[in-house]
Amino acid sequence: MSTLIEVNHLSKSFGSKKALNNVSFTIESGATTALVGPNGAGKTTLFSVLCGYLQPDSGTVRILGQPLGHPSLFGKLAALPQDATLDPRFSIQKQLCFYGLLQGLSKVEALQDTTRVLELVGLSENHNSKINELSHGMRKRVCIAQALLGNPKIVLLDEATAGLDPINAREIRSLISSLSDDVSFILSSHDLAELERLCSHVLYLDKGILTTHNRNEQTGSSKYLTLQLQDQYKDAKELLKQLSGVLYVSQSQNKEFIIEYQASHDQFDIHLLKYCYKNNWQYRQLVNGHTLENQLFQKD
Ligand SMILES: Nc1ncnc2c1ncn2[C@@H]1O[C@H](COP(=O)(O)OP(=O)(O)OP(=O)(O)O)[C@@H](O)[C@H]1O
């Protein structure tokens, strides 16, 4: 693993408003990273600084070991801004080729790469369409195709699935997931369930202050499972406490339990599911560790 992005003590203010307040983090290659936070938390500002659109007031950013703006970074980092759009006058192929040329590709290379990225996003047959002839979801996919031109190593996607119907959103998610072995994505979204599925690493911004969370970190002598049951079963919490290997049970929401158990307990998840069956409980979902929502917002 190598470090893709290293941010140290980054601050950016607009007048008296601190959009980023002493933000530091690193992102390693191979991680799909979520950038989460309430409206106005500083997410777009952080993306804009990483892309070089905005100059920070203080702090440093290194991408692939180089400072922002270094010539060797040209084409290595791409971004899909929240409100990205394309020119309605030209076909999508023409526009993507144009962006390829701007990246320094020859005409032939730009056309080849346009064909490649349109195929990746499933829009090969629409290469002659103009943007207004495409659905909202297809337009998003064109914008993602544009971000993938030239094979960038890091792609920042700001609200890539916002406003899409569930089927189109799912297509974009599976596209991100299928590409994530070759490209490191940083996704900004308000959809925690979506980030839960895609991301191993979470950057949480609130009022410009950042905290980081590792989704897969389950170390030490105890581990966690989050169990969501179908119904409110009588004495479920007390009964869960009696299961062998359980150290502690807390109730995060109605019908949802966080179970801390001995890490040394073999196949605890299987035992838990058998226990549900034995007690006649239907379960809705079982998450390894904490759900992202609990990780970010649970107070105790
Ligand atoms: N160009 C600007 N001029 C003045 N204030 C700005 C500017 N850009 C951002 N801000 C302020 O900085 C703060 C962070 O804004 P930012 O757009 O980064 O938040 P965000 O997390 O992307 O929000 P959202 O989820 O609503 O898109 C907000 O208080 C915003 O009002």
The ligand as an SDF file (V2000), in Angstrom:
LIG
                    3D

 31 33  0  0  0  0  0  0  0  0999 V2000
  -17.2910   30.8680   -2.0540 N   0  0  0  0  0  0  0  0  0  0  0  0
  -17.7430   30.9430   -0.8060 C   0  0  0  0  0  0  0  0  0  0  0  0
  -17.9460   32.1350   -0.2100 N   0  0  0  0  0  0  0  0  0  0  0  0
  -18.3770   32.2350    1.0700 C   0  0  0  0  0  0  0  0  0  0  0  0
  -18.6430   31.1660    1.8570 N   0  0  0  0  0  0  0  0  0  0  0  0
  -18.4690   29.9420    1.3170 C   0  0  0  0  0  0  0  0  0  0  0  0
  -18.0240   29.7650   -0.0260 C   0  0  0  0  0  0  0  0  0  0  0  0
  -17.9260   28.4430   -0.2690 N   0  0  0  0  0  0  0  0  0  0  0  0
  -18.3230   27.8300    0.8730 C   0  0  0  0  0  0  0  0  0  0  0  0
  -18.6380   28.7390    1.8140 N   0  0  0  0  0  0  0  0  0  0  0  0
  -19.0690   28.4130    3.1970 C   0  0  0  0  0  0  0  0  0  0  0  0
  -18.1700   27.4650    3.7310 O   0  0  0  0  0  0  0  0  0  0  0  0
  -18.8780   26.4630    4.4680 C   0  0  0  0  0  0  0  0  0  0  0  0
  -18.5970   25.0910    3.8650 C   0  0  0  0  0  0  0  0  0  0  0  0
  -19.2410   25.0190    2.5800 O   0  0  0  0  0  0  0  0  0  0  0  0
  -19.1480   23.7360    1.6380 P   0  0  0  0  0  0  0  0  0  0  0  0
  -19.8350   24.0700    0.3540 O   0  0  0  0  0  0  0  0  0  0  0  0
  -17.7350   23.2810    1.5700 O   0  0  0  0  0  0  0  0  0  0  0  0
  -20.0280   22.6800    2.4820 O   0  0  0  0  0  0  0  0  0  0  0  0
  -20.5540   21.2190    2.0370 P   0  0  0  0  0  0  0  0  0  0  0  0
  -20.1760   20.3090    3.1490 O   0  0  0  0  0  0  0  0  0  0  0  0
  -20.0820   20.8900    0.6770 O   0  0  0  0  0  0  0  0  0  0  0  0
  -22.1350   21.4370    2.0360 O   0  0  0  0  0  0  0  0  0  0  0  0
  -23.3090   20.6490    1.2080 P   0  0  0  0  0  0  0  0  0  0  0  0
  -23.4370   19.2850    1.8170 O   0  0  0  0  0  0  0  0  0  0  0  0
  -24.4950   21.5030    1.5190 O   0  0  0  0  0  0  0  0  0  0  0  0
  -22.9410   20.6480   -0.2410 O   0  0  0  0  0  0  0  0  0  0  0  0
  -20.3560   26.8600    4.4260 C   0  0  0  0  0  0  0  0  0  0  0  0
  -20.6600   27.5630    5.6100 O   0  0  0  0  0  0  0  0  0  0  0  0
  -20.4540   27.7650    3.2220 C   0  0  0  0  0  0  0  0  0  0  0  0
  -21.4700   28.7280    3.4150 O   0  0  0  0  0  0  0  0  0  0  0  0
  1  2  1  0
  2  3  1  0
  2  7  2  0
  3  4  2  0
  4  5  1  0
  5  6  2  0
  6  7  1  0
  6 10  1  0
  7  8  1  0
  8  9  2  0
  9 10  1  0
 10 11  1  0
 11 12  1  0
 11 30  1  0
 12 13  1  0
 13 14  1  0
 13 28  1  0
 14 15  1  0
 15 16  1  0
 16 17  2  0
 16 18  1  0
 16 19  1  0
 19 20  1  0
 20 21  2  0
 20 22  1  0
 20 23  1  0
 23 24  1  0
 24 25  2  0
 24 26  1  0
 24 27  1  0
 28 29  1  0
 28 30  1  0
 30 31  1  0
M  END
$$$$
